[in-house]
Amino acid sequence: MASTNGITVRSATKDDLPAIVQLEETAFGMRTEQSDRELGPEVFPVERALVAVDGDQIVGHTVDRTMTLTVPGEQTVQASGVSGVVVAPTHRRRGILRTLYTEMHQRTEDEGLPLTIFTASEGTIYGRFGYAPTMVENEVEIDRRRAEFRPGTPDPGGVRMATIDEAKNHLYEVYDRWRRIVPGGQEQPEAKWKKRFADPERHRRGATSLFVLTHPDGYVLYRRQWRDEESAVIVVEFRAVTPEAHIALWRVLLSLDLAHTVEATLADNDPLPYLMTDPRLVRVKGRWDSLWMRLMDVPAALTARTYRTDLDVVLSVDDPFRNAGGTFALRVRDGIAECEPTTRPAELELGIDVLAGLYFGTHRARAFAAANRIQAKEAAALRAFDEAFTTERDAELGWFF
Ligand SMILES: CC(C)(COP(=O)(O)OP(=O)(O)OC[C@H]1O[C@@H](n2cnc3c(N)ncnc32)[C@H](O)[C@@H]1OP(=O)(O)O)[C@@H](O)C(=O)NCCC(=O)NCCS
């Protein structure tokens, strides 16, 4: 395999696992729990890992797994989900990440997967590899004692308390329904559920183990973090397949006594603020970019999702990392796209990272154009392109990796 400056990149084996754990712990600055060590390789099999080796030392690592990912229009596509990207602090800035990424993306290309996805530790690193953030998470805090539902808000009920053991099958079933309709939802492997249920001390950060509330069309996993006599409710996972489930679960969360606040993560268009007499109480404390994406095959990726409006446009796409760029004609009729290379002159020019930023409809083409990252010959072409990529539902990440 690839070899530069005395560093060799090769496939990992089971024997490498202790050295990989040591490298990840050092690079991410955290200790792993027993359950993470046992279940981690079941989620991301070591056979899919690449390691960079200097003599007898492992100094770099990356791994992926093929994920079934929902994209706009309730369609699914196979994507490479990348994780555990680390280079030893003793070996930084010598091109090891670039070498690992080159090998990994070559394999993804050979396997014919149209998208690669991951969550990024820093915002400045991955644009050069054709990636862009593609969804938004709002970290909100609600003053529970002042929260009131607007008069006339339904009270659908149907929420039950449950233990993890009692709720397991319900969680699997609801999650699976949820991820099929939400862009960004991935099929969830059994080992990932086991990791969640193991609920090790490190994941709790001083809060309690998980509490569960179920509804026929939803569920919530949450913790309580005690400070003196009162607590904060920390929502770890909230899934609602219907608006009724959303209201019913929020009604119970906001009626948890002895809690001054409820903390949760919401997509931009979550209906919660509109249910409140005082929408300001849903206070945004932070915004996070969540999932990053790269298009490996522009026609395959663009035809995998659906579109809001008809479109005829020629795009010139620049790929600074691989050879996925080129000039493409994108034609949409009744939501369904056709896309193929063309020799016609381009109407819009953009980087492949910008196309990834637009893919889930979270970020708008008109904003990228205003930032000089889309060049449009005609304002009308930009308007049509901007409109067509909007979506009916906000993208949300199914499970973090
Ligand atoms: C981030 C990390 C993997 C980079 O590894 P590395 O081997 O030093 O990276 P490389 O030398 O191959 O750099 C590749 C490119 O990214 C750039 N880059 C790397 N780290 C960067 C950073 N922190 N900020 C900005 N740019 C960075 C380099 O300048 C280089 O650019 P170029 O190839 O266009 O000249 C490594 O620093 C690390 O393990 N950090 C801690 C764990 C972590 O954050 N992992 C990422 C999880 S998503």
The ligand as an ORCA input file, in Angstrom:
! r2SCAN-3c Opt
* xyz 0 1
  C      -6.710     16.426     12.347
  C      -5.572     15.443     12.134
  C      -6.142     14.082     11.775
  C      -4.693     15.959     10.975
  O      -3.696     14.995     10.667
  P      -2.305     15.390      9.932
  O      -1.656     14.127      9.505
  O      -1.543     16.325     10.778
  O      -2.843     16.152      8.641
  P      -2.026     16.343      7.249
  O      -0.601     16.706      7.561
  O      -2.241     15.183      6.354
  O      -2.806     17.582      6.687
  C      -3.705     17.511      5.600
  C      -4.131     18.906      5.267
  O      -5.017     19.388      6.303
  C      -4.471     20.568      6.895
  N      -4.718     20.482      8.333
  C      -4.448     19.441      9.136
  N      -4.848     19.700     10.391
  C      -5.378     20.942     10.362
  C      -5.970     21.763     11.360
  N      -6.091     21.370     12.645
  N      -6.429     22.979     10.983
  C      -6.326     23.387      9.701
  N      -5.782     22.636      8.714
  C      -5.298     21.427      9.032
  C      -2.993     20.569      6.557
  O      -2.475     21.876      6.532
  C      -2.958     19.876      5.202
  O      -3.300     20.785      4.185
  P      -2.740     20.566      2.658
  O      -2.634     19.074      2.424
  O      -3.795     21.198      1.827
  O      -1.422     21.254      2.622
  C      -4.700     15.341     13.410
  O      -4.233     16.619     13.753
  C      -5.421     14.765     14.616
  O      -5.437     13.550     14.800
  N      -6.058     15.613     15.485
  C      -6.727     15.172     16.700
  C      -7.923     14.291     16.430
  C      -8.866     14.900     15.421
  O      -9.224     16.064     15.505
  N      -9.271     14.083     14.437
  C     -10.184     14.496     13.396
  C     -11.519     13.888     13.668
  S     -12.689     14.380     12.466
*
